[in-house]
Amino acid sequence: MVSFECDYIAGAHPEILKRLAETNMESLPGYGMDHYTASAKEKIKAACGCPDAEVEFLVGGTQTNAVIISTMLRDWEGVIAADSGHVNVHESGAIEYAGHKVLEIPGKNGKLEAEAVRQLLKKFYSDVTHDHMVFPGMVYISHPTEPGTLYSKTELEELSDLCHEYDIPLYLDGARLGYGLMSNESDLTLKDIARLVDVFYIGGTKVGALCGEAVVFTKNNKPAHFMTSVKKRGALLAKGRLLGIQFDTLFTNDLYFKISRHAIDMAERVKEIIREKGWEVYMDSPTNQQLILMTDEEMDRLGRTVVFDRWGIYDDKRTIVRLATSWSTTEEDIAVLADV
């Protein structure tokens, strides 16, 4: 059996494990106050072309989304997201649990359109009773999106301009950011993202790390006493070195981008196999997640040798199946899939 179930089926990239072993017996300060964490922050700021950015490390994607949204929003505000957005559908109500409503609007291929966001904002502020409503205080997007699609530079610029017009932050969830940046169809760079959004995170959990995400505040906008807020929300890692060492490794010699590119190369091979076998595509994705439609019989046959994710029910006869590649996908994995 080989697995294409998700992009965090493996532990960590060997280079990360090597660095963790090499530094294991060093006595270092806790809570990310060590020199490896400081080095990682400088390398990330350099990669973003944003020397004045503020970088912080959190333990996982849901914790990061909940912490960022709840610390940047005021009590009476909610966050705008696509109906398929991760914070809306796959985070167990973490945002609502923090006291903030997700204000969902229909997305297009998983993406928020600037005009749809504008219409929501105009409708809200034209309602004379809006003081009795949840104020839209942030725009949330992910890149790649939940189904693996990408924002173009133009689309991101339009969202950025709109958010600045209404003086609300644009937040980008980058759980799979490496795979988005290295896609053949991407016209965005890490520096573009740092310029256009107010806060984003660089995903490590799904891109080579054991765990961890790097949050980048780009506009001198990190909430006051941020570490205190992170700890209050149960997301502060005492052995912060674990996160610092991992990201210091990922951002040495372009490792983060190289392993992300590998996942994209493997995904292109998967797309070739999908075409050769005549499997029906649910939504075309230029990143590491491929979504196809399968009957129960087709899933039974695939499941004899391949582990995959049942992404959702499409209709009474077909299921949406996800095949995800990652930094750990091998040529042998691809060969098994081709032989199904």
MARLOBA-904981 format. One record per residue: x, y, z of N, C-alpha, C in turn. Coordinates in steps of 0.2 Angstrom, whole numbers, padded with zeros to 4 digits, always signed. Layout:
<nodes>
XYZXYZXYZ ...
</nodes>
This chain:
<nodes>
+0004-0006+0000+0000+0000+0000+0004+0006+0000 +0002+0011-0004+0005+0018-0004+0000+0023-0002 +0002+0029+0001-0003+0033+0003-0002+0040-0001 -0008+0042-0004-0009+0049-0006-0014+0052-0002 -0015+0050+0004-0021+0053+0008-0020+0060+0009 -0015+0063+0011-0014+0070+0013-0006+0071+0012 -0005+0078+0014+0002+0080+0013+0006+0080+0020 +0004+0076+0025+0007+0076+0031+0007+0069+0033 +0008+0064+0029+0008+0057+0031+0015+0055+0033 +0020+0058+0031+0027+0057+0034+0029+0061+0039 +0034+0060+0043+0036+0063+0049+0039+0070+0047 +0046+0070+0046+0049+0077+0044+0055+0075+0039 +0056+0080+0035+0062+0080+0030+0068+0077+0034 +0072+0073+0031+0078+0071+0034+0083+0076+0036 +0083+0082+0033+0088+0087+0035+0086+0090+0042 +0079+0090+0043+0076+0093+0049+0078+0088+0055 +0077+0082+0053+0078+0077+0059+0086+0077+0060 +0090+0078+0055+0097+0078+0057+0099+0084+0061 +0096+0090+0059+0097+0096+0063+0095+0095+0071 +0089+0092+0071+0086+0091+0078+0090+0087+0082 +0093+0082+0079+0098+0077+0082+0104+0080+0084 +0107+0084+0080+0113+0088+0081+0113+0093+0087 +0107+0096+0087+0106+0101+0093+0103+0098+0099 +0101+0092+0099+0097+0089+0104+0099+0091+0111 +0106+0090+0112+0108+0091+0119+0111+0098+0121 +0110+0103+0116+0111+0109+0118+0106+0112+0123 +0109+0116+0128+0105+0119+0133+0103+0126+0130 +0096+0127+0129+0094+0133+0125+0088+0136+0129 +0087+0142+0129+0081+0145+0132+0074+0143+0129 +0069+0143+0133+0063+0141+0130+0059+0146+0127 +0053+0144+0124+0048+0149+0122+0050+0153+0115 +0055+0150+0112+0057+0153+0106+0062+0159+0107 +0065+0159+0112+0070+0164+0114+0077+0162+0112 +0078+0156+0109+0085+0153+0107+0087+0157+0101 +0094+0155+0099+0097+0159+0093+0095+0155+0087 +0093+0149+0087+0091+0146+0081+0084+0149+0078 +0080+0150+0083+0073+0154+0081+0075+0161+0079 +0079+0164+0082+0081+0171+0079+0084+0171+0072 +0088+0166+0071+0091+0165+0064+0085+0163+0059 +0081+0159+0061+0075+0157+0057+0071+0163+0055 +0070+0168+0060+0066+0174+0058+0070+0178+0053 +0076+0179+0054+0080+0183+0049+0080+0180+0042 +0080+0174+0042+0080+0170+0035+0073+0171+0032 +0068+0171+0036+0061+0171+0033+0060+0179+0031 +0062+0183+0035+0062+0190+0033+0065+0192+0026 +0071+0189+0026+0075+0190+0020+0072+0187+0014 +0069+0181+0015+0065+0178+0009+0059+0181+0007 +0056+0185+0012+0050+0189+0010+0052+0196+0008 +0058+0198+0008+0060+0204+0006+0057+0210+0010 +0056+0208+0017+0053+0212+0021+0057+0213+0028 +0062+0216+0028+0066+0217+0034+0063+0219+0040 +0058+0223+0039+0054+0225+0045+0048+0221+0048 +0048+0215+0044+0042+0211+0046+0043+0208+0053 +0038+0206+0056+0039+0202+0063+0036+0195+0062 +0041+0190+0064+0039+0183+0063+0038+0180+0070 +0033+0176+0070+0032+0172+0076+0030+0164+0074 +0032+0160+0078+0031+0153+0076+0025+0150+0081 +0021+0146+0078+0015+0143+0081+0015+0136+0080 +0011+0132+0083+0012+0124+0083+0008+0121+0077 +0003+0124+0075-0001+0121+0070-0006+0126+0066 -0009+0123+0061-0013+0128+0057-0019+0130+0060 -0023+0126+0064-0029+0128+0067-0028+0133+0073 -0023+0131+0076-0021+0136+0082-0019+0143+0079 -0015+0142+0073-0013+0149+0070-0019+0153+0068 -0023+0150+0064-0029+0153+0062-0033+0156+0068 -0034+0152+0073-0038+0155+0079-0035+0160+0083 -0028+0160+0083-0024+0165+0087-0024+0171+0083 -0022+0171+0077-0022+0177+0073-0028+0181+0072 -0034+0177+0070-0040+0180+0070-0043+0183+0076 -0042+0179+0082-0045+0182+0088-0041+0187+0091 -0034+0188+0089-0030+0193+0092-0031+0200+0088 -0032+0199+0081-0032+0205+0077-0039+0208+0076 -0044+0204+0078-0051+0206+0078-0053+0209+0084 -0058+0214+0084-0061+0217+0090-0067+0213+0092 -0069+0214+0098-0075+0209+0101-0081+0209+0096 -0082+0214+0093-0088+0215+0089-0087+0213+0081 -0082+0210+0080-0080+0209+0073-0080+0202+0071 -0081+0200+0065-0080+0193+0062-0076+0194+0056 -0075+0188+0053-0070+0187+0047-0073+0185+0041 -0072+0188+0036-0075+0186+0029-0071+0180+0026 -0075+0175+0024-0071+0169+0021-0076+0166+0016 -0073+0163+0011-0077+0159+0006-0080+0153+0010 -0086+0151+0007-0090+0146+0010-0086+0140+0010 -0081+0139+0006-0077+0133+0006-0070+0134+0010 -0070+0140+0013-0063+0142+0017-0062+0137+0022 -0056+0136+0024-0054+0131+0029-0057+0133+0036 -0057+0139+0037-0059+0141+0044-0067+0140+0045 -0070+0140+0039-0077+0139+0039-0079+0132+0039 -0075+0127+0036-0078+0121+0035-0074+0115+0039 -0067+0116+0040-0063+0111+0043-0059+0113+0049 -0062+0117+0053-0058+0119+0059-0063+0118+0066 -0068+0114+0065-0072+0112+0071-0075+0118+0075 -0076+0124+0071-0079+0130+0075-0074+0133+0079 -0067+0132+0077-0062+0136+0082-0063+0143+0082 -0065+0146+0076-0065+0153+0076-0071+0156+0080 -0077+0152+0079-0083+0154+0083-0082+0153+0090 -0078+0148+0092-0076+0146+0099-0073+0152+0102 -0069+0155+0098-0065+0161+0101-0069+0167+0101 -0076+0167+0099-0080+0172+0100-0081+0177+0093 -0079+0174+0088-0079+0178+0082-0083+0174+0076 -0088+0177+0073-0092+0174+0068-0088+0173+0061 -0088+0168+0058-0086+0167+0051-0091+0170+0046 -0090+0175+0042-0095+0178+0038-0094+0175+0031 -0097+0170+0029-0096+0166+0023-0100+0169+0017 -0096+0169+0011-0099+0171+0005-0097+0166+0000 -0101+0165-0005-0099+0160-0010-0093+0162-0014 -0088+0157-0014-0082+0157-0018-0083+0155-0025 -0078+0156-0029-0077+0154-0036-0071+0149-0036 -0072+0143-0037-0067+0138-0037-0062+0139-0031 -0066+0140-0025-0062+0140-0019-0060+0147-0017 -0060+0152-0022-0057+0158-0021-0063+0164-0019 -0061+0169-0015-0065+0175-0014-0063+0179-0020 -0069+0182-0022-0068+0187-0028-0069+0194-0024 -0065+0199-0026-0065+0205-0023-0072+0209-0024 -0075+0208-0029-0081+0211-0030-0087+0208-0026 -0086+0202-0024-0091+0199-0020-0090+0201-0012 -0084+0202-0011-0082+0205-0004-0084+0212-0004 -0083+0216-0009-0086+0223-0009-0093+0223-0008 -0097+0219-0012-0104+0219-0011-0106+0218-0004 -0103+0213+0000-0104+0212+0007-0103+0218+0011 -0097+0221+0010-0096+0227+0014-0101+0233+0013 -0102+0234+0006-0107+0239+0005-0114+0238+0008 -0116+0232+0007-0123+0230+0010-0123+0231+0018 -0117+0229+0021-0117+0229+0028-0117+0237+0030 -0113+0241+0027-0113+0248+0030-0119+0252+0027 -0123+0250+0022-0129+0253+0020-0135+0251+0024 -0134+0246+0028-0140+0244+0033-0140+0249+0039 -0145+0252+0040-0145+0257+0046-0145+0253+0052 -0146+0247+0052-0146+0243+0058-0140+0239+0060 -0134+0241+0056-0128+0237+0056-0125+0237+0063 -0127+0242+0067-0124+0242+0074-0126+0236+0078 -0132+0232+0076-0134+0226+0079-0131+0220+0076 -0127+0221+0071-0124+0215+0067-0117+0214+0069 -0114+0208+0066-0107+0207+0067-0103+0211+0062 -0098+0215+0064-0095+0219+0059-0090+0215+0055 -0089+0216+0049-0084+0213+0045-0077+0216+0046 -0073+0212+0050-0066+0215+0052-0060+0213+0049 -0061+0208+0045-0055+0205+0042-0057+0201+0036 -0053+0200+0031-0054+0195+0025-0049+0190+0026 -0051+0183+0026-0047+0177+0026-0047+0174+0019 -0041+0172+0017-0040+0168+0011-0035+0163+0012 -0035+0158+0008-0029+0153+0009-0026+0152+0002 -0020+0151+0002-0016+0150-0005-0011+0145-0004 -0012+0139-0007-0018+0137-0011-0025+0137-0007 -0030+0137-0011-0037+0137-0007-0038+0129-0005 -0044+0129-0002-0045+0122+0001-0045+0117-0005 -0048+0118-0011-0047+0113-0016-0041+0113-0020 -0036+0117-0018-0030+0117-0022-0029+0122-0027 -0034+0127-0028-0033+0132-0033-0029+0138-0031 -0027+0143-0035-0022+0148-0034-0025+0155-0035 -0023+0160-0031-0025+0167-0033-0019+0169-0038 -0021+0173-0043-0017+0176-0047-0014+0183-0043 -0009+0186-0046-0006+0192-0043-0012+0197-0044 -0015+0198-0049-0021+0203-0050-0026+0202-0045 -0028+0196-0044-0034+0194-0039-0032+0196-0032 -0025+0195-0030-0023+0197-0024-0022+0204-0023 -0020+0207-0028-0020+0215-0028-0027+0218-0027 -0032+0215-0031-0038+0218-0030-0041+0217-0023 -0040+0211-0020-0042+0210-0013-0038+0215-0008 -0032+0216-0009-0027+0220-0005-0030+0227-0005 -0031+0230-0011-0033+0236-0012-0040+0237-0009 -0045+0233-0009-0051+0233-0006-0050+0233+0001 -0046+0229+0004-0045+0229+0011-0042+0235+0014 -0038+0238+0010-0035+0245+0012-0040+0250+0012 -0044+0250+0007-0050+0255+0006-0054+0255+0012 -0056+0249+0015-0060+0248+0021-0056+0248+0027 -0050+0248+0027-0046+0248+0033-0047+0242+0037 -0047+0236+0034-0047+0230+0037-0041+0225+0035 -0039+0221+0039-0033+0217+0037-0035+0211+0032 -0030+0210+0028-0031+0204+0023-0026+0199+0026 -0029+0193+0028-0025+0187+0031-0025+0181+0026 -0019+0179+0025-0018+0173+0020-0015+0167+0024 -0019+0162+0024-0018+0155+0027-0013+0152+0022 -0007+0151+0024-0002+0148+0020+0000+0141+0022 -0005+0137+0024-0003+0130+0026+0000+0126+0021 -0001+0127+0015+0002+0124+0009+0005+0129+0004 +0008+0134+0007+0010+0140+0003+0016+0138-0001 +0020+0133+0001+0026+0131-0003+0024+0128-0010 +0018+0124-0009+0016+0121-0015+0012+0126-0020 +0009+0131-0017+0006+0136-0021+0012+0140-0025 +0017+0142-0021+0022+0146-0024+0026+0143-0030 +0027+0136-0029+0031+0132-0034+0027+0129-0039 +0020+0131-0040+0016+0128-0045+0018+0131-0052 +0017+0127-0057+0019+0129-0064+0014+0135-0066 +0008+0136-0062+0004+0141-0064+0004+0147-0060 +0008+0147-0055+0009+0153-0050+0012+0159-0053 +0009+0165-0053+0013+0171-0054+0014+0175-0048 +0014+0172-0042+0015+0176-0036+0022+0173-0033 +0025+0178-0030+0031+0176-0026+0030+0177-0019 +0034+0175-0015+0034+0176-0008+0034+0183-0006 +0038+0187-0010+0039+0194-0009+0032+0198-0011 +0029+0195-0016+0023+0198-0018+0018+0197-0012 +0017+0191-0009+0013+0190-0004+0014+0195+0002 +0021+0195+0004+0022+0200+0009+0021+0207+0008 +0021+0209+0002+0019+0216+0000+0011+0217+0000 +0008+0212-0002+0000+0213-0003-0004+0211+0003 -0002+0207+0007-0006+0205+0013-0004+0208+0019 -0008+0208+0024-0006+0211+0031-0003+0206+0036 -0005+0200+0035-0002+0195+0039-0003+0188+0036 +0001+0184+0036+0001+0177+0033+0005+0172+0037 +0004+0166+0035+0009+0161+0038+0011+0156+0033 +0017+0154+0034+0021+0150+0030+0020+0143+0033 +0017+0138+0030+0015+0132+0033+0021+0127+0033 +0023+0124+0039+0028+0119+0039+0025+0112+0040 +0020+0112+0044+0017+0105+0045+0016+0101+0039 +0013+0104+0034+0012+0101+0027+0018+0101+0022 +0023+0105+0024+0029+0106+0019+0035+0104+0023 +0036+0098+0025+0042+0095+0028+0044+0096+0035 +0040+0099+0039+0041+0100+0046+0037+0094+0050 +0040+0093+0056+0036+0089+0061+0029+0092+0062 +0030+0099+0064+0024+0103+0065+0027+0110+0065 +0022+0115+0065+0024+0122+0065+0022+0126+0059 +0021+0132+0061+0019+0137+0056+0023+0144+0057 +0025+0147+0052+0028+0153+0053+0024+0159+0052 +0022+0163+0056+0017+0169+0055+0021+0175+0054 +0019+0179+0048+0023+0185+0046+0018+0191+0046 +0020+0195+0051+0016+0202+0051+0020+0207+0047 +0017+0209+0042+0021+0213+0037+0020+0221+0038 +0015+0223+0042+0014+0230+0042+0015+0233+0049 +0020+0231+0053+0021+0233+0059+0014+0233+0063 +0011+0227+0063+0004+0226+0065+0003+0220+0070 +0009+0218+0072+0008+0212+0077+0004+0214+0083 -0001+0211+0085-0005+0213+0091+0000+0213+0098 -0002+0218+0102+0002+0219+0108+0002+0213+0112 +0008+0212+0116+0008+0206+0120+0006+0200+0117 +0009+0199+0111+0007+0193+0107+0008+0186+0110 +0014+0186+0113+0016+0179+0116+0011+0178+0122 +0009+0183+0126+0005+0182+0131-0002+0179+0128 -0004+0182+0123-0011+0180+0120-0010+0173+0117 -0004+0171+0114-0003+0164+0112-0004+0159+0117 +0000+0161+0123+0000+0156+0129-0007+0156+0132 -0011+0161+0132-0018+0161+0135-0022+0156+0131 -0021+0156+0124-0025+0151+0120-0022+0144+0119 -0017+0143+0123-0014+0136+0123-0010+0134+0117 -0007+0139+0114-0003+0138+0108+0004+0139+0108 +0007+0141+0114+0014+0142+0115+0018+0136+0117 +0023+0134+0113+0027+0129+0114+0033+0130+0119 +0033+0127+0124+0039+0128+0129+0045+0127+0126 +0046+0122+0122+0052+0120+0119+0052+0123+0112 +0052+0130+0112+0051+0133+0105+0057+0132+0101 +0062+0130+0103+0068+0128+0099+0066+0123+0093 +0061+0118+0095+0058+0114+0090+0056+0117+0084 +0052+0123+0084+0050+0126+0079+0055+0130+0075 +0059+0134+0079+0065+0138+0077+0070+0134+0072 +0072+0128+0075+0077+0124+0071+0074+0121+0065 +0068+0119+0065+0065+0117+0059+0064+0122+0054 +0062+0128+0055+0061+0133+0050+0068+0136+0048 +0073+0136+0053+0080+0138+0051+0083+0133+0046 +0081+0127+0046+0083+0122+0041+0079+0123+0035 +0073+0124+0035+0069+0124+0029+0071+0130+0025 +0073+0136+0028+0075+0142+0025+0083+0142+0024 +0086+0137+0024+0093+0136+0022+0094+0133+0016 +0097+0136+0011+0099+0133+0004+0092+0132+0001 +0087+0136+0002+0081+0135-0002+0077+0129-0001 +0079+0125+0005+0076+0119+0005+0068+0119+0005 +0065+0124+0008+0058+0124+0008+0055+0124+0001 +0058+0128-0004+0056+0129-0011+0058+0122-0015 +0063+0119-0013+0065+0113-0017+0061+0108-0016 +0059+0107-0009+0055+0101-0008+0047+0102-0010 +0045+0109-0010+0039+0110-0013+0038+0109-0020 +0044+0111-0024+0044+0109-0031+0044+0102-0032 +0047+0098-0028+0046+0091-0029+0039+0088-0029 +0035+0091-0024+0028+0089-0023+0024+0091-0029 +0026+0097-0032+0022+0099-0038+0024+0094-0044 +0031+0092-0045+0033+0088-0050+0029+0081-0050 +0028+0079-0043+0025+0072-0042+0017+0073-0044 +0014+0079-0042+0007+0080-0044+0006+0080-0051 +0011+0083-0055+0010+0083-0062+0010+0076-0065 +0014+0072-0062+0014+0065-0064+0007+0061-0062 +0004+0063-0057-0002+0061-0055-0008+0063-0060 -0007+0069-0062-0012+0072-0067-0011+0068-0073 -0005+0066-0075-0005+0062-0081-0008+0055-0081 -0007+0052-0075-0011+0046-0074-0018+0047-0074 -0021+0052-0071-0028+0053-0071-0031+0054-0078 -0027+0057-0082-0029+0058-0089-0029+0051-0093 -0023+0048-0092-0022+0041-0095-0028+0036-0093 -0030+0037-0087-0035+0032-0085-0042+0034-0086 -0043+0040-0088-0049+0043-0090-0054+0045-0084 -0050+0046-0078-0054+0047-0072-0057+0054-0073 -0063+0056-0070-0066+0062-0071-0064+0067-0066 -0061+0073-0068-0059+0078-0063-0064+0082-0060 -0064+0083-0054-0069+0087-0050-0068+0094-0051 -0062+0096-0050-0059+0103-0050-0052+0103-0052 -0050+0106-0058-0043+0106-0060-0039+0110-0055 -0034+0107-0052-0029+0110-0047-0022+0110-0050 -0019+0116-0050-0012+0117-0052-0007+0115-0046 -0009+0113-0040-0005+0112-0035-0005+0104-0033 -0003+0103-0027-0002+0096-0025-0008+0092-0023 -0014+0095-0023-0020+0091-0022-0024+0090-0029 -0026+0084-0030-0029+0082-0036-0036+0079-0034 -0042+0082-0036-0048+0080-0034-0052+0077-0040 -0054+0071-0039-0057+0067-0045-0064+0064-0042 -0068+0062-0047-0075+0059-0045-0074+0051-0046 -0076+0047-0042-0076+0040-0042-0082+0037-0039 -0084+0031-0043-0090+0027-0040-0087+0023-0035 -0092+0019-0031-0089+0015-0026-0085+0009-0029 -0087+0007-0035-0083+0002-0038-0076+0004-0039 -0075+0010-0042-0068+0013-0043-0064+0014-0037 -0068+0016-0032-0064+0017-0026-0062+0011-0023 -0066+0005-0023-0064-0001-0021-0058-0004-0024 -0057-0003-0031-0052-0005-0035-0045-0001-0033 -0046+0006-0032-0041+0010-0031-0038+0008-0023 -0043+0007-0019-0041+0006-0012-0037-0001-0011 -0037-0005-0015-0033-0011-0014-0025-0010-0014 -0023-0004-0017-0016-0003-0016-0014+0004-0014 -0019+0009-0014-0018+0016-0013-0023+0018-0007 -0020+0022-0003-0024+0025+0002-0025+0032+0000 -0031+0034+0000-0033+0041-0002-0038+0044+0002 -0040+0050+0001-0045+0054+0005-0052+0054+0002 -0057+0052+0005-0064+0054+0003-0065+0061+0005 -0065+0065+0000-0065+0072+0001-0073+0075+0002 -0077+0071+0000-0084+0073+0000-0089+0070-0004 -0095+0070-0003-0100+0066-0007-0102+0071-0013 -0102+0069-0019-0103+0073-0025-0111+0072-0027 -0113+0066-0028-0120+0064-0029-0121+0057-0027 -0127+0054-0028-0129+0048-0026-0125+0042-0029 -0121+0044-0033-0117+0038-0037-0109+0039-0036 -0107+0046-0035-0100+0047-0035-0098+0051-0029 -0091+0050-0027-0088+0053-0021-0082+0057-0024 -0081+0063-0021-0075+0067-0022-0069+0063-0019 -0064+0061-0023-0058+0058-0020-0052+0063-0021 -0048+0063-0016-0042+0068-0016-0036+0063-0016 -0031+0065-0021-0025+0062-0021-0020+0067-0020 -0016+0067-0014-0012+0073-0013-0004+0070-0013 +0000+0074-0016+0007+0073-0016+0010+0077-0011 +0016+0076-0009+0020+0080-0004+0027+0080-0005 +0031+0083-0001+0038+0082-0001+0041+0075-0001 +0037+0071+0002+0039+0064+0003+0037+0059-0002 +0033+0061-0007+0031+0057-0012+0037+0054-0016 +0037+0048-0018+0042+0045-0021+0040+0042-0028 +0045+0041-0032+0044+0038-0039+0040+0031-0038 +0042+0028-0033+0039+0021-0032+0031+0022-0030 +0030+0027-0027+0023+0029-0025+0019+0030-0032 +0022+0034-0036+0019+0035-0043+0018+0029-0047 +0023+0025-0047+0022+0018-0051+0017+0014-0048 +0016+0014-0042+0010+0010-0039+0003+0013-0041 +0003+0019-0041-0004+0022-0043-0005+0021-0051 +0001+0021-0055+0000+0020-0062-0002+0013-0063 -0001+0008-0059-0002+0001-0060-0009-0001-0058 -0013+0004-0055-0020+0002-0052-0024+0000-0058 
</nodes>
